[in-house]
Amino acid sequence: MRDLLPYLKLYKKHWFGLSLGMILAFLTLAASIGLLTISGWFLSAAAVAGLSAAKKDFNFMLPSAFVRGFAIGRTAGRWGERVVSHNATFKLLTDLRIFFFQKLTPLIPGKVSNLRDADLLNRVVADIDAMDHVYLRLISPVTIGVVGIAAISALICYFDERLGLILGAILLVILLAWPVIFYKLGKGNGAELTQNKADFRITTLDWLQGFSELTIFGAESRYHQAMDKAQERLLKNQLVNAHISGLASALLMLANGWTLILMLWLAADGVGPHGPDPLIAVVVFATMACVELLMPIAGAFQFLGQTLTSARRLNEIILSEPEVQFPEAQTQHNGQFSIEFDEVSFSYNNDERKAVNQVSLNIPAGNRVAIVGQTGSGKSTLMQLLPRYWDVQQGEIRIAGTPLKQWNESELRAAISVVSQRVDILNGSLRDNLILAKPTATDEELATMLRQVGLDRLLEQTGLDAWLGDGGRQLSGGEKRRIGIARALLHDGPILLLDEPTEGLDKQTEKQIMTLFQQHFTNKTVVFITHRLVELDTMDSICLVEQGQVVEHGSHDELLAQQGRYYQLNQTL
């Protein structure tokens, strides 16, 4: 149960709605039990009165009014309880998702880099949805059950203390025993169900995303079989759940039946000081109504194992400490956006092989530096260390004379514009995908930027309102790359990081983009990463990186004059 503590704290914010939901649920239950009890007593009393001389004195109106009142109250209370409790629960789940994303974001890309996208999606959707069981299936039913048992026992005690205490004891034993029994029965299956649900979503998403490649290479049927097996395991878990729910309900009805027989036998000689009279019906029908009191508890605790497993999966994210932590204080820097790498070393997952090894590099403010090298030489890693995707294990990076670890996150993000190799297109309008870089940008400014990066055809028809992503217009790899370039230019930070910005573009578009960059490079510190030795003579300096180390550094003409490694690479073109 300790795994649920981080989520129970969120309940404080919605205590009024959740408490009101439980109050309405209790009143609805009271109306339901009252309706059955009064109806049973009324029919019995009316029958006895009709067979005796007291029929003229029997009050038919008052019990009839109670029956109608309880019936109306039950209907209205059920509707009100559903509206209030589900509204509070949905708000709670909304806050929980926001809370989860707030904890998840600082972990990217470090601690979540080994998690599949589908697994993260399953945690955000299915595992968080399982948290509503805590209130709807556990807290609310148990609370109402305890209060309900106390209320119905007090009612019977009013007429006969012995019968009331016996009924209360039996109901309390059932209330305590059923959760333990069915938690044990459902614990293992619930954990398996949660994991199999995640596995099924992962295999299904793999099959959908890779369908074209799987078909081309003849592997589609194998992946489809894996998806079918995952679905079969999930269906078996759901079948076991259904059997446990059925068993819980059947045993509860059996226990209620035996309790009914016992109470009828004990009340047969009369209730309290009275002899056999219609009050026996009050005891009998009140006992019969108890099944509605306990039914929500019957199968609820079989879901506890599933909920705890989901909580543990969420806790793997929520309770993790981010590898990179930013200070909250305002950043103090000299205003000159230079970049300094001082004996910097870094390896992924503490691997012995270093992606960056003892790199020292000084980039003065306003300078343009090209970092070149073959694929896997460590160029992209150098660039990703600047926005603090990861922290270096050795050495220090300074921006504007201030160590990188002393930069406030928002100020660091504002200072750096990035064009990465992977450009993500969000499910939204073309406008939405651009203004995330500059929320204050006007439609005219966005349209101008699209024309500058050669995407003016996207402005046809619906223009900036065109829907991109799932269910919308599909963009090619080159179009996505140019969307990323447009975002970076709109962001307009004093430091510009370009990681293979023209990769995947045709020669004409590449020339257009490079001309645009030349116009935008003015007064900016530029780090241009490429493995293509094109237009590097326009850069202030060139840094050649191999196996995570700087092997040559100088201007284009200086490196050619040295006739070293850079000269050899140029000769192969």
PEBELSUL-V578303 format. One record per run of one state. SS is the DSSP state (H for helix, E for strand, - for the rest). FROM is the first residue (numbers start at 1). TO is the last residue. If there is no record, write none. Layout:
ss	from	to
SS	FROM	TO
SS	FROM	TO
This chain:
ss	from	to
-	1	1
H	2	50
-	51	52
H	53	56
-	57	59
H	60	105
-	106	116
H	117	129
-	130	131
H	132	159
-	160	160
H	161	209
-	210	210
H	211	216
-	217	219
H	220	266
-	267	278
H	279	298
-	299	299
H	300	318
-	319	338
E	339	346
-	347	347
H	348	350
-	351	355
E	356	363
-	364	367
E	368	372
-	373	378
H	379	386
-	387	393
E	394	399
-	400	401
E	402	403
H	404	406
-	407	408
H	409	415
E	416	419
-	420	427
E	428	429
H	430	435
-	436	442
H	443	452
-	453	455
H	456	459
-	460	462
H	463	465
-	466	466
E	467	468
-	469	472
E	473	473
-	474	476
H	477	491
-	492	494
E	495	499
-	500	506
H	507	520
-	521	524
E	525	530
-	531	535
H	536	538
-	539	540
E	541	546
-	547	548
E	549	554
-	555	555
H	556	562
-	563	564
H	565	571
-	572	573
